[in-house]
Amino acid sequence: MSRWETGALERCSVARLERWAAVLNAHVVIDIRVDGERPLTDARHAALQDWLVGTLRTAGWLVEAEPSFNVYGDRGRIDVLAYHPALHILLVVEIKTRIEDAQELLGRLDVKKRVAPGMARDRGWQVDAVVPAIFILDGSTARRRIAMHQALFASFPLRARRAMAWLRRPHSHTPAGILAFVTLAARPSEKRPV
């Protein structure tokens, strides 16, 4: 077992690993990735991010892509951090090309929502409201996973075209959260929420 813990798994079967994990009240996860899958995912993520940053800037938001944070052990990056100077609204966006773990997604977004006002203060932005948002690459699997967890995503009531209308012309009625699926078309101008 000590050899397994150091990564010497040449003579270890999956069945043995599963028995060992069960004793520890754990489970075995085997992750096989196809070459080229990650670059494609990153390209899709970047395309969604680029579209959203451009859309928000055109609507008068101050926007930063991928700002990092390290606050009391919470560390990471926010996909898009946007501030509306007239309404003092801070938008904290998570962009997903696929939904793998709804709880992980919501937990990470909650951390980002909590640390974002401090990041805004560092930039001289006065914040009256923070709006978490999730933009997801549209697809049947993503829609099914969101539908399976309706209660978890109920705190994101502003959806699809209504969400984009608010982002383009925000007003003082600040939504609790935004969730939108976005299609990727051949030309960047054709990306749209659905």
Residue frames as qw, qx, qy, qz and C-alpha x, y, z in Angstrom:
[[0.000, 0.883, 0.469, 0.000, 0.00, 0.00, 0.00],
 [0.299, -0.771, 0.097, 0.554, 2.81, 2.42, 0.74],
 [0.361, -0.081, 0.610, 0.701, 4.12, 1.84, -2.82],
 [0.155, 0.653, 0.672, 0.313, 0.64, 2.59, -4.22],
 [0.172, -0.902, -0.273, 0.286, 0.50, 5.82, -2.22],
 [0.289, -0.616, 0.336, 0.651, 3.72, 6.96, -3.88],
 [0.536, 0.628, -0.179, -0.535, 2.34, 6.19, -7.35],
 [0.009, 0.347, -0.911, -0.223, 3.97, 2.80, -8.00],
 [0.716, 0.187, 0.352, -0.574, 0.89, 1.22, -9.54],
 [0.336, 0.414, -0.737, -0.415, 2.47, -1.08, -12.16],
 [0.278, -0.022, -0.960, -0.010, 1.30, -4.28, -10.43],
 [0.219, 0.242, 0.623, -0.711, -1.95, -3.00, -8.99],
 [0.027, 0.410, 0.802, 0.434, -5.31, -3.92, -10.49],
 [0.278, -0.398, -0.127, -0.865, -8.34, -1.64, -10.49],
 [0.727, -0.448, -0.477, -0.208, -10.14, -4.17, -8.27],
 [0.651, -0.223, -0.432, 0.583, -7.37, -3.92, -5.64],
 [0.119, 0.186, -0.082, 0.972, -7.46, -0.13, -5.79],
 [0.487, -0.450, -0.325, -0.675, -11.23, -0.17, -5.29],
 [0.754, -0.420, -0.493, 0.110, -10.94, -2.47, -2.24],
 [0.498, -0.080, -0.296, 0.811, -8.23, -0.22, -0.79],
 [0.101, -0.307, -0.097, -0.941, -10.33, 2.89, -1.44],
 [0.607, -0.500, -0.475, -0.394, -13.39, 1.29, 0.18],
 [0.668, -0.336, -0.480, 0.460, -11.39, 0.73, 3.40],
 [0.280, -0.094, -0.138, 0.945, -10.58, 4.45, 3.38],
 [0.213, 0.715, 0.567, -0.349, -14.23, 5.35, 2.64],
 [0.066, 0.592, -0.332, -0.732, -13.11, 6.78, -0.71],
 [0.806, 0.462, 0.359, -0.086, -13.61, 5.96, -4.37],
 [0.531, -0.189, 0.514, 0.647, -11.33, 5.46, -7.34],
 [0.456, 0.815, 0.116, -0.338, -11.48, 7.89, -10.26],
 [0.614, -0.060, 0.527, 0.585, -9.70, 7.04, -13.48],
 [0.282, 0.838, 0.067, -0.463, -9.39, 9.96, -15.85],
 [0.610, 0.082, 0.563, 0.552, -8.48, 9.20, -19.45],
 [0.220, 0.800, 0.050, -0.556, -8.11, 12.21, -21.74],
 [0.751, 0.471, 0.355, 0.298, -7.89, 12.12, -25.49],
 [0.424, -0.235, 0.190, 0.854, -5.02, 14.14, -26.99],
 [0.052, 0.248, 0.426, 0.868, -6.33, 17.40, -28.37],
 [0.267, -0.683, -0.669, -0.121, -9.51, 17.52, -26.28],
 [0.374, -0.655, -0.291, 0.588, -8.22, 20.12, -23.84],
 [0.195, -0.172, 0.269, 0.927, -7.03, 22.57, -26.54],
 [0.126, -0.429, -0.663, -0.600, -10.46, 22.33, -28.19],
 [0.375, -0.717, -0.566, 0.157, -12.20, 22.98, -24.86],
 [0.364, -0.497, -0.077, 0.784, -9.87, 25.92, -24.18],
 [0.107, 0.089, 0.466, 0.874, -10.58, 27.36, -27.64],
 [0.247, -0.607, -0.661, -0.365, -14.33, 27.17, -27.06],
 [0.432, -0.680, -0.404, 0.433, -13.95, 28.71, -23.61],
 [0.309, -0.306, 0.132, 0.891, -11.84, 31.53, -25.07],
 [0.003, -0.322, -0.588, -0.742, -14.37, 32.13, -27.86],
 [0.337, -0.724, -0.595, -0.092, -17.24, 32.45, -25.37],
 [0.460, -0.598, -0.211, 0.622, -15.13, 34.68, -23.13],
 [0.261, -0.061, 0.314, 0.911, -14.07, 36.92, -26.02],
 [0.124, -0.526, -0.622, -0.567, -17.66, 37.32, -27.20],
 [0.417, -0.750, -0.500, 0.114, -18.92, 38.17, -23.69],
 [0.437, -0.443, -0.049, 0.782, -16.10, 40.65, -22.98],
 [0.137, 0.128, 0.429, 0.883, -16.83, 42.45, -26.26],
 [0.250, -0.626, -0.642, -0.366, -20.58, 42.48, -25.61],
 [0.460, -0.712, -0.397, 0.352, -20.16, 43.92, -22.12],
 [0.374, -0.288, 0.096, 0.876, -17.64, 46.57, -23.19],
 [0.019, 0.345, 0.537, 0.769, -19.97, 47.70, -25.97],
 [0.383, -0.706, -0.554, -0.220, -22.71, 48.08, -23.32],
 [0.092, -0.822, 0.164, -0.538, -20.52, 50.34, -21.16],
 [0.857, -0.512, -0.001, 0.051, -19.20, 47.87, -18.59],
 [0.032, 0.765, -0.640, 0.064, -15.58, 48.00, -17.42],
 [0.988, 0.014, -0.044, -0.145, -14.33, 44.46, -18.02],
 [0.090, -0.647, 0.757, 0.004, -11.38, 42.32, -17.00],
 [0.919, 0.121, -0.317, -0.199, -10.79, 38.78, -18.24],
 [0.867, -0.006, -0.419, 0.268, -9.14, 36.21, -15.96],
 [0.091, -0.735, 0.406, -0.535, -8.25, 38.44, -12.99],
 [0.661, -0.050, -0.712, 0.231, -6.66, 36.31, -10.26],
 [0.460, -0.710, 0.146, -0.513, -7.18, 36.38, -6.51],
 [0.616, 0.004, -0.699, 0.363, -5.60, 34.94, -3.38],
 [0.352, -0.555, 0.156, -0.737, -7.63, 35.81, -0.30],
 [0.559, -0.388, 0.574, -0.455, -7.16, 33.90, 2.96],
 [0.426, -0.133, 0.893, 0.057, -6.42, 30.66, 1.15],
 [0.628, 0.604, 0.470, -0.140, -9.11, 31.10, -1.50],
 [0.120, -0.541, 0.482, 0.678, -7.28, 31.41, -4.79],
 [0.557, 0.404, 0.699, 0.194, -8.18, 31.24, -8.42],
 [0.061, -0.085, 0.350, 0.931, -9.28, 33.31, -11.39],
 [0.444, 0.554, 0.482, -0.513, -12.58, 34.83, -12.40],
 [0.548, 0.360, 0.609, 0.446, -13.43, 34.21, -16.05],
 [0.132, 0.572, 0.257, 0.768, -14.95, 37.67, -16.47],
 [0.261, -0.556, -0.487, 0.621, -15.17, 40.45, -13.87],
 [0.142, 0.510, 0.391, 0.753, -17.27, 43.40, -15.02],
 [0.159, -0.475, -0.476, 0.722, -18.33, 46.64, -13.38],
 [0.134, 0.729, 0.489, 0.459, -21.08, 49.03, -14.41],
 [0.326, 0.034, -0.284, 0.901, -19.84, 52.48, -13.29],
 [0.290, -0.356, -0.150, -0.876, -23.23, 54.25, -13.42],
 [0.762, -0.399, -0.267, -0.435, -25.12, 51.62, -11.39],
 [0.204, -0.595, 0.699, -0.340, -22.23, 50.32, -9.25],
 [0.955, -0.012, 0.148, -0.258, -23.05, 46.72, -10.18],
 [0.108, -0.562, 0.807, 0.145, -20.33, 44.06, -10.16],
 [0.911, 0.218, -0.117, -0.329, -20.78, 41.06, -12.44],
 [0.339, -0.493, 0.801, 0.021, -18.90, 37.84, -11.61],
 [0.808, 0.360, -0.191, -0.425, -19.01, 35.43, -14.56],
 [0.537, -0.265, 0.794, 0.101, -18.19, 31.74, -14.78],
 [0.619, 0.470, -0.375, -0.506, -17.95, 30.41, -18.35],
 [0.619, -0.175, 0.763, -0.060, -18.42, 26.68, -18.91],
 [0.380, 0.324, -0.663, -0.558, -18.03, 24.63, -22.06],
 [0.633, -0.185, -0.722, -0.208, -19.60, 21.67, -20.25],
 [0.557, -0.554, 0.278, -0.553, -21.19, 20.94, -16.89],
 [0.552, 0.169, -0.806, 0.128, -19.45, 18.13, -15.04],
 [0.396, -0.334, -0.720, 0.462, -20.19, 18.83, -11.38],
 [0.142, -0.779, -0.345, -0.504, -23.00, 21.27, -10.54],
 [0.609, -0.758, -0.180, 0.150, -22.05, 21.53, -6.87],
 [0.652, -0.209, 0.123, 0.719, -18.42, 22.28, -7.69],
 [0.235, 0.502, 0.349, 0.756, -19.48, 24.93, -10.20],
 [0.320, -0.828, -0.291, -0.358, -21.79, 26.66, -7.73],
 [0.710, -0.607, -0.107, 0.341, -19.30, 26.38, -4.86],
 [0.576, -0.017, 0.171, 0.799, -16.47, 27.92, -6.88],
 [0.063, 0.622, 0.339, 0.703, -18.73, 30.69, -8.16],
 [0.499, -0.814, -0.289, -0.068, -19.81, 31.44, -4.58],
 [0.670, -0.410, 0.007, 0.619, -16.17, 31.88, -3.53],
 [0.375, 0.250, 0.303, 0.840, -15.60, 34.21, -6.48],
 [0.188, -0.769, -0.392, -0.468, -18.72, 36.21, -5.63],
 [0.615, -0.731, -0.211, 0.206, -17.46, 36.58, -2.06],
 [0.604, -0.350, 0.131, 0.704, -13.94, 37.79, -2.97],
 [0.389, 0.548, 0.425, 0.606, -14.98, 39.95, -5.95],
 [0.141, -0.960, -0.208, -0.128, -16.01, 43.05, -3.94],
 [0.577, -0.668, 0.210, 0.420, -12.50, 43.22, -2.48],
 [0.574, 0.118, 0.480, 0.652, -11.06, 42.98, -5.97],
 [0.158, 0.809, 0.409, 0.391, -13.39, 45.79, -7.02],
 [0.368, -0.915, -0.041, 0.162, -12.23, 47.99, -4.13],
 [0.640, -0.343, 0.353, 0.591, -8.62, 47.42, -5.23],
 [0.394, 0.347, 0.523, 0.672, -9.63, 48.86, -8.61],
 [0.019, 0.130, 0.133, -0.982, -11.41, 51.86, -7.11],
 [0.351, -0.302, -0.644, -0.609, -14.87, 50.55, -7.99],
 [0.351, -0.083, 0.533, -0.765, -17.71, 51.32, -5.55],
 [0.294, -0.120, -0.897, -0.307, -19.99, 48.27, -5.48],
 [0.512, -0.131, 0.284, -0.800, -23.65, 48.33, -4.42],
 [0.899, 0.081, 0.254, -0.349, -24.63, 44.92, -5.81],
 [0.117, -0.420, 0.859, 0.268, -22.87, 41.74, -6.96],
 [0.840, 0.277, 0.048, -0.465, -24.47, 39.57, -9.65],
 [0.447, -0.288, 0.818, 0.221, -23.15, 36.03, -10.24],
 [0.695, 0.505, -0.120, -0.497, -23.56, 34.76, -13.80],
 [0.593, -0.154, 0.762, 0.210, -23.02, 31.48, -15.61],
 [0.574, 0.585, -0.268, -0.507, -22.62, 31.33, -19.38],
 [0.669, -0.131, 0.731, 0.035, -22.66, 27.79, -20.78],
 [0.148, 0.270, -0.725, -0.616, -21.88, 26.47, -24.24],
 [0.748, 0.114, 0.141, -0.639, -25.25, 25.29, -25.51],
 [0.348, 0.222, -0.890, -0.194, -25.77, 21.57, -25.97],
 [0.742, -0.324, -0.415, -0.415, -28.22, 18.85, -25.03],
 [0.695, -0.152, -0.584, 0.391, -25.97, 17.42, -22.30],
 [0.163, 0.102, -0.335, 0.922, -25.45, 20.81, -20.65],
 [0.475, -0.279, -0.137, -0.823, -29.18, 21.57, -20.76],
 [0.785, -0.260, -0.544, -0.144, -29.99, 18.13, -19.33],
 [0.558, -0.079, -0.561, 0.606, -27.54, 18.59, -16.45],
 [0.088, -0.160, 0.202, -0.962, -28.95, 22.01, -15.59],
 [0.642, -0.262, -0.322, -0.645, -32.50, 20.61, -15.77],
 [0.725, -0.168, -0.652, 0.143, -31.51, 17.73, -13.45],
 [0.443, -0.261, -0.472, 0.717, -30.52, 20.28, -10.80],
 [0.039, -0.718, -0.374, -0.585, -33.30, 22.86, -11.09],
 [0.535, -0.807, -0.244, 0.056, -33.33, 23.55, -7.36],
 [0.666, -0.340, 0.058, 0.661, -29.57, 24.21, -7.30],
 [0.313, 0.148, 0.327, 0.879, -29.80, 26.71, -10.16],
 [0.077, -0.795, -0.594, -0.094, -33.01, 28.40, -8.96],
 [0.316, -0.764, -0.106, 0.552, -30.95, 31.33, -7.63],
 [0.211, -0.214, 0.481, 0.824, -30.17, 32.27, -11.26],
 [0.412, 0.576, 0.629, -0.320, -33.61, 33.50, -12.32],
 [0.353, 0.775, -0.140, -0.505, -32.60, 35.77, -15.19],
 [0.698, -0.011, 0.667, 0.260, -32.16, 33.56, -18.24],
 [0.563, 0.395, 0.585, 0.430, -31.36, 33.64, -21.97],
 [0.267, 0.576, 0.305, 0.710, -32.47, 36.66, -23.98],
 [0.365, -0.889, -0.207, -0.182, -33.83, 38.50, -20.93],
 [0.717, -0.514, 0.062, 0.466, -30.39, 38.13, -19.36],
 [0.536, 0.152, 0.297, 0.775, -28.67, 39.60, -22.42],
 [0.005, -0.794, -0.337, -0.506, -31.18, 42.44, -22.61],
 [0.525, -0.841, -0.100, 0.081, -30.40, 43.33, -18.98],
 [0.708, -0.302, 0.185, 0.612, -26.63, 43.14, -19.56],
 [0.394, 0.398, 0.356, 0.748, -26.89, 45.43, -22.56],
 [0.169, -0.589, -0.082, -0.786, -29.13, 47.91, -20.73],
 [0.422, -0.257, -0.760, 0.423, -28.83, 47.26, -16.98],
 [0.297, -0.666, -0.123, -0.673, -31.14, 49.02, -14.59],
 [0.214, -0.502, 0.576, -0.609, -31.43, 49.33, -10.84],
 [0.904, -0.147, 0.175, -0.361, -33.54, 46.15, -10.52],
 [0.111, 0.589, -0.799, -0.042, -30.54, 43.88, -10.07],
 [0.886, -0.025, -0.370, -0.277, -31.09, 40.15, -10.69],
 [0.748, -0.547, 0.365, -0.084, -30.03, 37.58, -8.10],
 [0.504, -0.321, 0.716, 0.361, -28.19, 35.65, -10.79],
 [0.572, 0.583, -0.258, -0.516, -27.89, 35.09, -14.53],
 [0.588, -0.121, 0.780, 0.177, -27.75, 31.82, -16.45],
 [0.600, 0.642, -0.095, -0.467, -27.55, 31.65, -20.25],
 [0.783, 0.058, 0.537, 0.307, -26.69, 29.05, -22.84],
 [0.182, 0.772, -0.283, -0.538, -24.70, 30.41, -25.77],
 [0.888, 0.359, 0.265, 0.108, -24.38, 28.91, -29.23],
 [0.316, -0.570, 0.471, 0.595, -21.07, 29.05, -31.05],
 [0.723, 0.648, 0.219, -0.097, -21.41, 29.72, -34.76],
 [0.784, 0.290, 0.132, 0.533, -18.80, 29.97, -37.48],
 [0.245, 0.587, -0.043, 0.770, -18.54, 33.76, -37.17],
 [0.253, -0.129, -0.610, 0.740, -18.08, 35.45, -33.77],
 [0.285, -0.049, 0.017, -0.957, -20.95, 37.86, -34.47],
 [0.639, -0.168, -0.561, -0.499, -23.31, 34.88, -34.63],
 [0.301, -0.101, -0.830, 0.459, -22.80, 33.81, -31.02],
 [0.405, -0.409, -0.110, -0.810, -26.06, 34.27, -29.19],
 [0.247, -0.094, 0.802, -0.535, -27.79, 33.28, -25.96],
 [0.503, -0.161, -0.660, -0.533, -30.61, 30.78, -26.19]]
